[in-house]
Amino acid sequence: MEELYTLEREVGRGSYGVVFEGHMAKTGQRVAIKRLPCSKPECIELYLQELWAMRATARNHVNVIALHSCLLQTGPRSLRTLRPGKLPLRLVESVLKGTVVGPPQGGERNNSQSNTQRRVNSVSRLQDRTNTVQARAKPQEKTKSNSSDSTTPQRPQNRARKRPAEREEEQAAPLRCLALWLVMEYCEGGDLNHYLLSRPPDAQRNHSVVRQLSSAVAFLHSLGITHRDLKPDNVLVSVTPKGPVVKVADFGLSKMSEGWMDGDVTRQHFSSICGSDFYMAPEVWGGLTYSAQADIFSLGVMFWAVLERITFVEEGTTQEQLGAYVCKGRWLMPIGEALWENTDLQLCIPMKFKRAPPLPPPPGPAVCALLSDMLSSNPDSRPPADQLEAIVRSALKEDSH
């Protein structure tokens, strides 16, 4: 093992894994280290999808999170680096068989694998700290909860969310199938919710975020990658002297379309209902087949929320999040769900009432027209990703005059 990593603190915990702030022992470079326990075949499948997508993006775009390396934990105190372009065959077998596959009786016999396995002194500490650290709220969640406006509308608690089934609580005992460790670049600004809502509104900053996100999605679609879960939680922020650099992350639900024809990623269709309800396109809500244009819809919801600083409170929490919606009495309805129920629904862009003052100036006519196109109930009416960045820049420039 050429690089050893140490863990400093937990910075995030989700349904599938835990993210730590860490450092490269030799260089001191700060990194984010994500531990994905391989305890269930359905979870392993998501991990391999994320790994494959992040390897495809490599470090080729400033607005997509960079993967430094991937480590396979093969024992309580042993890690080995996965070679570029290779997937751990035992985990692939677990996905195909639908059951976690353990090591063969008598130990591993693969000489090529055993030659790459080395003892890592810090791994025992990684394992121990991962299994004993207690879940706690993200730092940004504490910040947002203090600033939550009592007038901010809330999502009704009795509404079910259309998301993949969450895995059970991670066991404290050592896992027989162990884990994948993804070592990624560290983003000190937190996610997009935390970064923007912890600062006063700034129109120029908002415009920069919108331009960067459109560039990132255009890059992903050019590689045949459909993200399928674009939302502020999955956009991280790196703070630089020239301003925030946003980075699309979390590719667990992404799909790679190697067979898409004529460079048109929209010709590849999917059928799995997945994502986060406030950002899901109407065709996804309706259980229809959908294409990469569903990403454009999710991006439109994010753009609208960022530009007007629209927030809501998710069910079961007290934390404000960026997101646009349709009001149904005192309750909120995701835009995609509302458009699925009524394709002729006319969205009020910009919103006519205050959400979280102070507010930035409302978007101009050109940007409002762009948002309407991105949030169209007809996927074919939404601008394709390869044209979106130019359209965004043109609309922002037009409205500035």
C-alpha positions as CSV (number, residue, x, y, z in Angstrom):
1,M,0.0,0.0,0.0
2,E,1.6,3.2,-1.2
3,E,-0.7,5.5,0.7
4,L,-1.9,5.2,4.2
5,Y,-5.0,7.1,5.4
6,T,-6.0,8.3,8.9
7,L,-9.5,9.2,10.0
8,E,-10.1,12.5,11.8
9,R,-13.8,12.8,12.3
10,E,-17.2,11.7,10.9
11,V,-18.7,14.4,8.6
12,G,-21.7,12.6,7.2
13,R,-23.8,9.5,7.6
14,G,-26.5,8.2,5.2
15,S,-28.5,5.2,4.4
16,Y,-25.6,3.3,2.9
17,G,-22.4,4.4,4.4
18,V,-20.4,6.8,6.6
19,V,-18.1,9.6,5.4
20,F,-15.0,10.7,7.3
21,E,-12.6,13.6,7.0
22,G,-9.1,12.1,6.8
23,H,-5.5,12.7,5.6
24,M,-3.0,11.0,3.5
25,A,-0.3,10.0,6.0
26,K,2.6,10.8,3.7
27,T,1.5,14.1,2.2
28,G,-1.0,15.4,4.8
29,Q,-3.5,16.1,2.0
30,R,-7.0,16.3,3.4
31,V,-9.4,13.8,1.8
32,A,-12.9,12.4,2.3
33,I,-13.1,8.7,3.0
34,K,-16.4,6.9,2.5
35,R,-16.9,3.5,4.1
36,L,-19.5,1.3,2.4
37,P,-20.2,-1.9,4.3
38,C,-20.7,-4.9,2.0
39,S,-23.4,-6.6,4.0
40,K,-26.2,-6.9,1.4
41,P,-26.3,-7.7,-2.3
42,E,-28.6,-4.8,-3.1
43,C,-26.3,-2.3,-1.3
44,I,-23.2,-3.8,-3.0
45,E,-24.8,-3.2,-6.4
46,L,-25.2,0.5,-5.6
47,Y,-21.6,0.7,-4.4
48,L,-20.3,-0.8,-7.7
49,Q,-22.4,1.6,-9.7
50,E,-21.0,4.5,-7.8
51,L,-17.4,3.2,-8.2
52,W,-17.8,2.6,-11.9
53,A,-19.3,6.1,-12.6
54,M,-16.6,7.8,-10.5
55,R,-13.9,6.0,-12.3
56,A,-15.4,7.0,-15.7
57,T,-15.4,10.7,-14.6
58,A,-11.9,10.3,-13.1
59,R,-10.6,13.9,-12.5
60,N,-11.6,15.3,-15.8
61,H,-14.1,18.0,-14.7
62,V,-13.7,20.5,-12.0
63,N,-17.5,20.3,-11.1
64,V,-17.6,16.6,-10.5
65,I,-16.2,15.0,-7.4
66,A,-12.8,13.4,-7.9
67,L,-12.0,9.8,-6.8
68,H,-8.4,9.3,-5.6
69,S,-8.5,5.6,-4.9
70,C,-10.7,2.7,-3.9
71,L,-9.7,0.2,-1.2
72,L,-11.2,-3.3,-0.6
73,Q,-11.2,-4.3,3.0
74,T,-10.4,-8.1,3.1
75,G,-10.0,-8.5,6.8
76,P,-10.2,-6.7,10.1
77,R,-6.7,-5.3,9.6
78,S,-6.0,-5.6,5.9
79,L,-6.8,-3.4,2.9
80,R,-5.8,-3.7,-0.7
81,T,-6.0,-1.2,-3.5
82,L,-8.3,-2.0,-6.4
83,R,-6.5,-1.6,-9.7
84,P,-8.0,0.9,-12.2
85,G,-10.6,-0.6,-14.4
86,K,-11.1,-3.6,-12.2
87,L,-14.0,-4.6,-10.0
88,P,-13.8,-7.0,-7.0
89,L,-15.1,-10.2,-8.5
90,R,-16.4,-11.5,-5.1
91,L,-18.7,-8.5,-4.9
92,V,-19.8,-8.8,-8.5
93,E,-20.7,-12.5,-7.7
94,S,-22.6,-11.3,-4.6
95,V,-24.8,-9.1,-6.8
96,L,-25.4,-11.8,-9.4
97,K,-26.2,-14.5,-6.9
98,G,-28.3,-12.2,-4.7
99,T,-26.4,-13.3,-1.6
100,V,-23.2,-12.2,0.1
101,V,-20.3,-14.4,-1.1
102,G,-17.6,-15.2,1.5
103,P,-14.1,-16.3,0.9
104,P,-13.6,-19.9,-0.3
105,Q,-12.9,-22.6,2.2
106,G,-9.2,-22.9,3.0
107,G,-8.5,-19.3,2.1
108,E,-7.8,-17.4,-1.1
109,R,-5.9,-19.2,-3.8
110,N,-5.6,-16.4,-6.3
111,N,-1.9,-15.6,-6.5
112,S,-2.4,-12.3,-8.4
113,Q,-4.6,-11.0,-5.6
114,S,-2.4,-12.2,-2.7
115,N,0.6,-10.5,-4.2
116,T,-1.2,-7.1,-3.9
117,Q,-2.5,-7.6,-0.3
118,R,-0.4,-5.9,2.4
119,R,-0.8,-5.2,6.0
120,V,-1.8,-1.6,6.8
121,N,-1.0,-0.5,10.3
122,S,-3.7,2.1,10.4
123,V,-6.5,-0.2,9.2
124,S,-7.3,-1.5,12.7
125,R,-7.9,2.0,13.7
126,L,-10.1,2.7,10.7
127,Q,-12.2,-0.4,11.5
128,D,-12.5,0.2,15.2
129,R,-13.4,3.9,14.8
130,T,-15.9,3.2,12.1
131,N,-17.7,0.5,14.1
132,T,-17.8,2.5,17.3
133,V,-18.4,6.0,16.2
134,Q,-22.0,7.1,17.0
135,A,-24.3,8.7,14.4
136,R,-24.7,12.4,14.9
137,A,-26.1,15.2,12.9
138,K,-23.9,16.9,10.3
139,P,-22.4,20.2,11.4
140,Q,-24.4,22.0,8.7
141,E,-27.7,20.6,10.0
142,K,-27.1,22.3,13.3
143,T,-26.5,25.6,11.6
144,K,-29.7,25.3,9.5
145,S,-31.9,24.3,12.4
146,N,-31.0,27.5,14.2
147,S,-31.9,29.6,11.2
148,S,-35.2,27.8,10.3
149,D,-38.0,30.3,9.7
150,S,-41.2,29.5,11.5
151,T,-43.1,30.4,8.3
152,T,-41.3,27.9,6.2
153,P,-43.9,25.4,5.0
154,Q,-43.4,21.7,5.9
155,R,-43.8,18.5,4.1
156,P,-46.7,16.4,5.5
157,Q,-45.4,13.6,7.7
158,N,-47.8,11.0,6.4
159,R,-46.6,11.1,2.8
160,A,-44.5,8.2,1.6
161,R,-41.3,8.9,-0.3
162,K,-40.4,7.0,-3.5
163,R,-36.9,5.9,-2.7
164,P,-35.0,2.7,-2.8
165,A,-35.4,0.6,0.4
166,E,-32.9,1.8,3.0
167,R,-30.6,-0.8,4.4
168,E,-30.8,-1.8,8.1
169,E,-28.7,-0.2,10.8
170,E,-25.0,-1.1,10.3
171,Q,-24.0,-3.8,12.8
172,A,-21.2,-3.1,15.3
173,A,-19.7,-6.6,14.9
174,P,-17.1,-7.1,12.1
175,L,-18.7,-7.8,8.8
176,R,-17.8,-11.1,7.1
177,C,-18.1,-9.4,3.7
178,L,-16.3,-6.3,5.0
179,A,-16.3,-3.0,3.1
180,L,-15.3,-0.8,0.2
181,W,-13.5,2.5,1.1
182,L,-13.7,5.3,-1.4
183,V,-11.0,8.0,-1.0
184,M,-12.2,11.3,-2.6
185,E,-11.4,14.9,-2.6
186,Y,-12.5,16.8,0.4
187,C,-15.0,19.7,0.1
188,E,-14.8,21.9,3.2
189,G,-17.9,23.9,2.3
190,G,-20.3,21.0,3.0
191,D,-23.3,20.4,0.7
192,L,-25.1,23.0,-1.3
193,N,-27.9,23.4,1.3
194,H,-25.5,24.2,4.1
195,Y,-23.2,26.4,2.0
196,L,-26.0,28.7,0.6
197,L,-28.4,28.8,3.5
198,S,-25.6,29.6,6.0
199,R,-24.8,32.8,4.0
200,P,-26.7,35.9,3.1
201,P,-28.3,35.8,-0.4
202,D,-25.9,36.7,-3.2
203,A,-27.2,36.9,-6.8
204,Q,-23.7,36.6,-8.4
205,R,-22.9,33.5,-6.3
206,N,-26.2,31.9,-7.2
207,H,-25.5,32.5,-10.9
208,S,-22.1,30.9,-10.6
209,V,-23.6,27.8,-8.9
210,V,-26.2,27.5,-11.7
211,R,-23.6,27.8,-14.5
212,Q,-21.3,25.2,-12.8
213,L,-24.1,22.7,-12.3
214,S,-25.2,23.0,-15.9
215,S,-21.6,22.3,-17.0
216,A,-21.2,19.3,-14.7
217,V,-24.4,17.6,-16.0
218,A,-23.4,18.3,-19.6
219,F,-20.1,16.5,-18.9
220,L,-21.8,13.5,-17.2
221,H,-24.3,13.1,-20.0
222,S,-21.5,13.3,-22.6
223,L,-20.1,10.2,-20.9
224,G,-23.4,8.4,-21.0
225,I,-23.9,8.9,-17.2
226,T,-27.4,9.6,-16.0
227,H,-27.2,10.7,-12.3
228,R,-30.9,10.0,-11.3
229,D,-30.6,11.7,-7.9
230,L,-29.6,15.3,-8.4
231,K,-30.4,17.4,-5.4
232,P,-28.6,20.0,-3.2
233,D,-27.6,17.2,-0.7
234,N,-25.6,15.5,-3.5
235,V,-23.7,18.7,-4.5
236,L,-20.6,19.5,-2.5
237,V,-18.8,22.8,-2.3
238,S,-15.1,23.5,-2.3
239,V,-14.3,27.0,-1.0
240,T,-11.6,28.9,-3.0
241,P,-10.4,32.5,-3.0
242,K,-12.2,33.0,-6.3
243,G,-15.5,31.7,-4.9
244,P,-17.3,28.4,-4.4
245,V,-16.6,25.5,-6.8
246,V,-19.6,23.1,-6.7
247,K,-19.1,19.4,-7.4
248,V,-21.7,16.8,-8.2
249,A,-21.3,13.7,-6.0
250,D,-23.1,10.5,-4.8
251,F,-23.4,8.3,-7.9
252,G,-25.0,5.4,-6.1
253,L,-28.2,5.6,-8.3
254,S,-26.5,6.6,-11.5
255,K,-26.6,4.5,-14.7
256,M,-24.0,4.3,-17.4
257,S,-25.3,3.9,-20.9
258,E,-22.4,2.4,-22.9
259,G,-24.7,1.5,-25.9
260,W,-26.3,4.9,-26.4
261,M,-26.5,5.7,-30.1
262,D,-25.2,8.7,-32.1
263,G,-23.9,10.3,-28.8
264,D,-27.5,10.9,-27.7
265,V,-27.9,9.8,-24.1
266,T,-31.6,10.6,-24.1
267,R,-32.2,7.5,-26.3
268,Q,-31.4,5.2,-23.4
269,H,-34.4,4.6,-21.2
270,F,-34.8,3.4,-17.6
271,S,-37.7,2.1,-15.6
272,S,-36.6,2.0,-11.9
273,I,-38.5,4.6,-9.7
274,C,-35.7,6.1,-7.7
275,G,-34.5,9.5,-6.5
276,S,-35.7,12.1,-4.0
277,D,-39.3,13.1,-4.3
278,F,-39.0,16.9,-4.4
279,Y,-36.6,16.6,-7.4
280,M,-38.1,13.7,-9.3
281,A,-39.5,14.3,-12.8
282,P,-43.2,13.6,-13.5
283,E,-42.4,10.6,-15.7
284,V,-40.5,9.0,-12.9
285,W,-43.4,9.7,-10.5
286,G,-45.8,8.1,-12.9
287,G,-43.7,4.9,-13.2
288,L,-43.1,5.5,-17.0
289,T,-39.8,4.8,-18.7
290,Y,-37.6,7.8,-18.6
291,S,-34.3,9.1,-20.0
292,A,-31.5,11.4,-19.0
293,Q,-33.9,14.3,-19.4
294,A,-35.2,13.4,-15.9
295,D,-31.8,14.9,-14.7
296,I,-32.7,18.2,-16.5
297,F,-36.0,18.3,-14.6
298,S,-34.2,17.8,-11.3
299,L,-31.7,20.5,-12.2
300,G,-34.6,22.8,-13.0
301,V,-36.0,22.4,-9.5
302,M,-32.5,23.1,-8.0
303,F,-32.0,26.1,-10.2
304,W,-35.4,27.6,-9.2
305,A,-34.7,27.0,-5.5
306,V,-31.2,28.5,-5.7
307,L,-32.1,31.6,-7.6
308,E,-35.1,32.5,-5.4
309,R,-33.8,30.9,-2.2
310,I,-36.9,28.7,-1.9
311,T,-36.8,26.3,1.1
312,F,-38.9,23.6,2.7
313,V,-38.7,21.4,5.8
314,E,-38.4,17.7,5.1
315,E,-40.8,15.4,6.9
316,G,-39.5,14.2,10.2
317,T,-36.8,16.9,10.5
318,T,-36.4,20.5,11.4
319,Q,-33.8,21.3,8.8
320,E,-34.3,23.7,5.9
321,Q,-33.5,22.5,2.5
322,L,-33.4,24.2,-0.9
323,G,-36.2,23.0,-3.2
324,A,-39.1,24.3,-5.2
325,Y,-42.7,22.9,-4.9
326,V,-46.4,23.4,-5.5
327,C,-48.6,24.5,-2.5
328,K,-51.7,22.5,-1.9
329,G,-53.5,24.3,0.9
330,R,-51.1,24.2,3.9
331,W,-49.1,21.2,2.5
332,L,-46.4,21.0,-0.1
333,M,-46.4,18.8,-3.2
334,P,-43.3,18.0,-5.3
335,I,-43.4,19.7,-8.7
336,G,-43.0,16.4,-10.5
337,E,-45.9,14.8,-8.7
338,A,-48.1,17.8,-9.3
339,L,-47.3,17.8,-13.1
340,W,-47.9,14.1,-13.3
341,E,-51.4,14.6,-11.8
342,N,-52.0,17.6,-14.1
343,T,-49.9,18.1,-17.2
344,D,-51.5,21.4,-17.9
345,L,-50.5,22.9,-14.5
346,Q,-49.0,26.4,-14.9
347,L,-46.1,27.0,-12.5
348,C,-45.7,30.4,-11.0
349,I,-42.2,31.4,-11.8
350,P,-41.0,33.4,-10.0
351,M,-42.9,32.6,-6.8
352,K,-45.2,35.4,-5.7
353,F,-44.7,35.1,-2.0
354,K,-41.8,35.2,0.4
355,R,-40.1,32.1,1.7
356,A,-36.9,32.8,3.6
357,P,-36.2,36.5,3.8
358,P,-34.0,38.3,3.0
359,L,-34.4,37.2,-0.6
360,P,-32.3,37.7,-3.7
361,P,-33.8,39.6,-6.6
362,P,-36.2,37.4,-8.6
363,P,-34.9,35.9,-11.9
364,G,-35.6,37.9,-15.0
365,P,-37.9,36.9,-18.0
366,A,-35.2,34.9,-19.8
367,V,-34.3,32.8,-16.8
368,C,-38.0,32.3,-16.0
369,A,-38.6,31.0,-19.5
370,L,-35.6,28.7,-19.2
371,L,-36.9,27.3,-15.9
372,S,-40.3,26.7,-17.5
373,D,-38.6,24.7,-20.2
374,M,-36.5,22.7,-17.8
375,L,-39.6,21.9,-15.7
376,S,-41.8,20.9,-18.7
377,S,-44.0,17.8,-18.2
378,N,-42.8,16.7,-21.6
379,P,-39.2,15.5,-21.5
380,D,-38.6,16.3,-25.1
381,S,-39.4,20.0,-24.4
382,R,-36.6,20.3,-21.9
383,P,-33.3,21.5,-23.2
384,P,-30.6,18.8,-23.7
385,A,-27.6,18.9,-21.4
386,D,-25.2,19.7,-24.2
387,Q,-27.0,22.9,-25.0
388,L,-28.0,23.8,-21.4
389,E,-24.8,25.6,-20.3
390,A,-24.9,28.0,-23.3
391,I,-28.6,28.6,-22.8
392,V,-28.0,29.4,-19.1
393,R,-25.2,31.8,-19.8
394,S,-27.3,33.5,-22.5
395,A,-30.3,33.9,-20.2
396,L,-28.3,35.3,-17.3
397,K,-26.6,37.8,-19.6
398,E,-29.9,38.8,-21.2
399,D,-31.5,39.5,-17.8
400,S,-28.5,41.4,-16.5
401,H,-29.2,44.1,-19.1
